[in-house]
């Protein structure tokens, strides 16, 4: 006797086939859905990675390589107009500036008098690549020009790959100094031309000057200036950033305007350096050492 739960005959077979097709269709849909989920889970992230790599390659292809810093020009002779401007700054300008924007004054030291040719001696040690030396040379030349005159000053810039790159400056390499009151030695130990891990050598300290540098400048800082073993400078006295982007001629011209940032820094520092020099010369020349700008500079000096 047939089971009442099972369809029989032709109609029963059709129902069975329909159910089988439905089962197969469902299985196909599930396989398609599984492939779709797999594509979403794996294919899309892979596509994103491929697109990112393609964009990076395209960007790199359009980018130009970074330009290397321009090499600093080698030292040459200072322009006559520049040196003349430094030696001809009016007394009124010095007095109007006073100490300007000086950040550090010479430090008092104790030692046997440093002299040469029966005159107090000033020793400067620096290097042409050094941006802090570049800044300090301007007020050094201005101050010393109040006691004598320079010859054969050099003109250069600091290194192009250092901080405050390519700062316009002077150079004491090969320079002479004439004064009835002071003796000056300027030593530039290297150029601004890279060589290996440093710069090409230039001047060499004498044995005596090397001993002074070792005694009073144990850290080896530059610029280092010894004022007759009574005062010293180690580092720049003002912010070198004030000279950034200016040519030698622009710096020299700016010194004529006591309100300019360059004059405030350079002439202000020169007044303080002049005050230290006046201590070595027993306040000669009197008109310079008694001027309002130098008196203001003397107040910055430590006892």
C-alpha positions as CSV (number, residue, x, y, z in Angstrom):
1,X,0.0,0.0,0.0
2,X,1.5,3.4,-1.0
3,X,2.9,5.7,1.7
4,X,0.6,8.7,1.9
5,X,3.6,11.1,2.5
6,X,5.2,10.2,-0.8
7,X,3.8,11.5,-4.1
8,X,3.3,8.7,-6.6
9,X,3.0,8.5,-10.3
10,X,4.0,11.1,-12.8
11,X,3.1,14.1,-10.7
12,X,5.2,12.8,-7.8
13,X,8.3,12.6,-10.0
14,X,7.8,16.2,-11.2
15,X,7.7,17.4,-7.6
16,X,10.9,15.5,-6.8
17,X,12.7,17.0,-9.8
18,X,11.6,20.5,-8.9
19,X,12.9,20.1,-5.4
20,X,16.2,18.8,-6.7
21,X,16.5,21.7,-9.1
22,X,15.7,24.1,-6.3
23,X,18.4,22.5,-4.1
24,X,21.0,22.7,-7.0
25,X,20.0,26.4,-7.6
26,X,20.4,27.2,-4.0
27,X,23.8,25.5,-3.9
28,X,24.9,27.5,-7.0
29,X,23.7,30.7,-5.4
30,X,25.6,29.9,-2.2
31,X,28.8,29.1,-4.2
32,X,28.4,32.4,-6.1
33,X,27.9,34.3,-2.8
34,X,30.9,32.6,-1.3
35,X,33.0,33.6,-4.3
36,X,31.6,37.2,-4.1
37,X,32.6,37.4,-0.4
38,X,36.0,36.0,-1.1
39,X,36.5,38.7,-3.9
40,X,35.5,41.4,-1.5
41,X,37.7,40.1,1.3
42,X,40.8,39.5,-0.8
43,X,40.4,41.1,-4.2
44,X,39.5,44.6,-3.3
45,X,42.4,45.1,-0.7
46,X,44.7,43.7,-3.4
47,X,43.3,46.1,-5.9
48,X,43.8,49.0,-3.5
49,X,47.5,48.0,-3.0
50,X,48.0,47.8,-6.7
51,X,46.5,51.3,-7.2
52,X,48.6,52.8,-4.3
53,X,51.8,51.3,-5.9
54,X,50.8,52.7,-9.3
55,X,50.2,56.2,-7.8
56,X,53.6,56.1,-6.0
57,X,55.3,55.1,-9.2
58,X,53.6,57.9,-11.1
59,X,54.4,60.5,-8.5
60,X,58.0,59.4,-8.4
61,X,58.3,59.6,-12.1
62,X,57.1,63.2,-12.2
63,X,59.2,64.4,-9.3
64,X,62.5,66.1,-9.9
65,X,65.5,65.1,-7.7
66,X,66.2,67.6,-4.9
67,X,68.8,70.1,-5.9
68,X,72.1,69.9,-3.9
69,X,73.0,73.1,-2.1
70,X,74.9,75.5,-4.3
71,X,78.6,75.4,-3.4
72,X,79.8,78.6,-1.7
73,X,82.2,80.7,-3.7
74,X,85.8,80.6,-2.8
75,X,87.4,83.5,-1.0
76,X,88.5,86.4,-3.1
77,X,89.5,90.1,-2.5
78,X,87.0,92.2,-0.7
79,X,85.2,94.8,-2.7
80,X,86.8,98.2,-2.1
81,X,83.4,99.9,-1.7
82,X,82.5,97.4,1.1
83,X,85.7,97.9,3.1
84,X,85.5,101.7,2.6
85,X,82.0,101.7,4.0
86,X,83.0,99.7,7.0
87,X,85.9,102.1,7.8
88,X,83.8,105.3,7.3
89,X,80.8,104.8,9.6
90,X,80.0,108.1,11.3
91,X,80.4,108.5,15.0
92,X,76.7,109.6,15.2
93,X,75.7,106.2,13.9
94,X,77.7,104.3,16.6
95,X,76.2,106.5,19.2
96,X,72.6,106.1,17.9
97,X,72.9,102.3,17.9
98,X,74.5,101.9,21.3
99,X,74.5,98.2,22.1
100,X,71.7,97.5,19.6
101,X,70.7,93.8,19.6
102,X,73.9,92.3,21.1
103,X,73.2,89.0,22.7
104,X,76.6,88.1,24.2
105,X,79.5,90.3,25.3
106,X,83.2,89.4,25.6
107,X,84.0,87.5,28.8
108,X,86.7,88.7,31.2
109,X,89.7,86.3,31.6
110,X,92.9,86.4,33.6
111,X,96.3,85.7,32.1
112,X,99.7,87.2,31.3
113,X,99.4,90.2,28.9
114,X,99.2,89.1,25.3
115,X,101.3,91.5,23.2
116,X,103.2,91.8,19.9
117,X,105.6,94.6,18.9
118,X,105.0,96.2,22.3
119,X,101.3,96.5,21.7
120,X,98.3,94.6,23.0
121,X,97.5,91.7,20.7
122,X,94.2,90.4,19.5
123,X,94.0,86.9,18.2
124,X,91.0,85.7,16.1
125,X,90.5,82.0,15.2
126,X,87.8,81.0,12.8
127,X,87.1,79.3,9.5
128,X,85.5,80.5,6.3
129,X,82.8,77.8,6.2
130,X,81.6,78.8,9.7
131,X,78.3,80.9,9.7
132,X,78.9,82.2,13.3
133,X,82.4,83.4,12.2
134,X,80.8,85.0,9.2
135,X,78.5,87.0,11.4
136,X,81.3,88.0,13.9
137,X,83.8,89.2,11.3
138,X,81.6,92.2,10.4
139,X,81.7,93.9,13.8
140,X,85.3,92.7,14.3
141,X,86.4,94.6,11.2
142,X,84.2,97.6,12.1
143,X,85.6,97.8,15.6
144,X,89.3,97.3,14.7
145,X,89.0,99.9,11.9
146,X,88.5,102.5,14.7
147,X,92.0,101.8,15.9
148,X,93.9,101.2,12.6
149,X,93.3,100.0,9.0
150,X,93.1,96.7,7.2
151,X,94.7,95.7,3.9
152,X,93.9,92.7,1.6
153,X,90.8,91.7,3.4
154,X,89.1,88.7,1.8
155,X,85.4,88.4,0.8
156,X,83.5,85.1,0.9
157,X,80.4,83.4,2.3
158,X,79.9,80.6,4.9
159,X,79.2,77.1,3.7
160,X,76.1,76.5,1.6
161,X,75.2,73.3,3.4
162,X,75.5,74.6,7.0
163,X,73.0,76.5,9.1
164,X,72.5,80.1,8.0
165,X,73.8,79.0,4.6
166,X,76.0,81.2,2.3
167,X,76.1,84.1,4.8
168,X,78.0,86.9,3.1
169,X,81.1,87.8,5.0
170,X,84.8,88.9,5.0
171,X,87.9,86.8,5.5
172,X,91.1,87.4,7.5
173,X,93.1,85.0,5.4
174,X,96.1,86.9,4.0
175,X,94.9,90.2,5.4
176,X,97.1,92.7,7.1
177,X,96.4,95.2,9.9
178,X,98.2,98.4,10.7
179,X,97.8,100.3,14.0
180,X,99.8,102.3,16.5
181,X,97.7,101.0,19.3
182,X,97.0,97.3,18.6
183,X,98.4,94.2,17.0
184,X,95.9,91.8,15.3
185,X,96.3,88.2,14.0
186,X,93.4,86.6,12.1
187,X,93.5,82.9,11.4
188,X,91.1,81.1,9.1
189,X,91.7,77.4,9.6
190,X,89.7,76.1,6.6
191,X,88.0,77.3,3.5
192,X,84.3,76.9,2.7
193,X,85.1,74.2,0.1
194,X,84.0,70.7,1.2
195,X,86.6,68.0,1.4
196,X,85.8,64.6,2.8
197,X,84.0,65.1,6.1
198,X,85.2,68.7,6.5
199,X,86.6,71.5,4.5
200,X,89.9,72.1,2.8
201,X,92.6,73.5,5.2
202,X,93.8,77.1,5.0
203,X,95.7,78.8,7.8
204,X,97.7,77.0,10.5
205,X,97.9,78.3,14.1
206,X,101.4,78.9,15.4
207,X,102.5,76.8,18.4
208,X,102.0,79.7,20.7
209,X,98.5,80.5,19.4
210,X,97.5,76.9,19.5
211,X,98.5,76.9,23.2
212,X,96.3,80.0,23.8
213,X,93.4,78.4,22.0
214,X,93.8,75.2,24.0
215,X,94.0,77.1,27.3
216,X,91.1,79.4,26.9
217,X,89.0,77.5,24.3
218,X,89.0,73.9,25.5
219,X,85.7,73.2,23.7
220,X,87.3,74.2,20.4
221,X,84.5,76.7,19.5
222,X,84.7,79.1,16.7
223,X,84.9,82.0,16.3
224,X,87.3,82.4,19.2
225,X,88.8,85.8,19.9
226,X,91.4,86.6,22.6
227,X,91.7,90.3,23.4
228,X,95.1,90.6,25.0
229,X,94.3,87.8,27.5
230,X,91.8,90.1,29.2
231,X,88.6,89.3,27.3
232,X,87.5,86.5,25.0
233,X,84.7,85.8,22.6
234,X,83.5,82.3,21.9
235,X,80.7,82.1,19.3
236,X,78.7,84.8,17.6
237,X,77.7,87.9,19.6
238,X,74.3,88.3,17.7
239,X,71.9,86.3,15.7
240,X,73.4,85.5,12.3
241,X,69.9,85.2,10.8
242,X,69.9,89.0,10.4
243,X,72.3,88.7,7.5
244,X,70.5,85.9,5.7
245,X,69.9,86.6,2.0
246,X,71.9,89.8,1.9
247,X,74.9,90.5,-0.3
248,X,78.1,92.1,1.0
249,X,77.1,95.4,-0.5
250,X,73.6,95.3,1.1
251,X,75.1,94.6,4.5
252,X,77.6,97.4,4.1
253,X,74.9,99.8,3.0
254,X,72.6,98.9,5.8
255,X,75.2,99.9,8.3
256,X,74.5,103.5,7.4
257,X,71.0,103.3,8.8
258,X,71.2,103.0,12.6
259,X,67.6,101.7,12.7
260,X,68.2,98.8,10.4
261,X,68.3,95.3,11.9
262,X,71.8,94.8,10.4
263,X,73.2,98.0,12.0
264,X,71.5,97.2,15.3
265,X,73.3,93.8,15.3
266,X,76.7,94.6,13.7
267,X,77.3,98.1,15.0
268,X,75.9,97.2,18.4
269,X,78.4,94.4,18.6
270,X,81.2,96.6,17.3
271,X,80.6,99.1,20.2
272,X,80.9,96.3,22.7
273,X,84.1,95.0,21.1
274,X,85.4,98.5,20.9
275,X,84.9,98.9,24.6
276,X,87.0,95.7,25.2
277,X,89.7,97.1,22.9
278,X,89.7,100.4,24.8
279,X,90.5,98.4,28.0
280,X,93.7,97.3,26.2
281,X,94.7,100.7,24.9
282,X,94.1,102.7,28.1
283,X,91.2,104.4,26.4
284,X,92.9,105.5,23.3
285,X,91.9,107.0,21.0
286,X,90.0,109.2,23.5
287,X,87.3,110.4,21.1
288,X,86.4,106.8,20.3
289,X,86.7,105.3,23.8
290,X,84.7,108.2,25.5
291,X,81.9,108.2,22.9
292,X,78.3,107.4,24.0
293,X,78.1,104.2,21.9
294,X,81.3,102.8,23.5
295,X,80.4,103.8,27.0
296,X,77.1,101.9,26.5
297,X,79.2,98.9,25.2
298,X,81.5,99.1,28.2
299,X,78.4,98.6,30.5
300,X,77.9,95.2,28.8
301,X,81.4,94.0,29.7
302,X,81.9,91.9,32.8
303,X,84.3,93.4,35.4
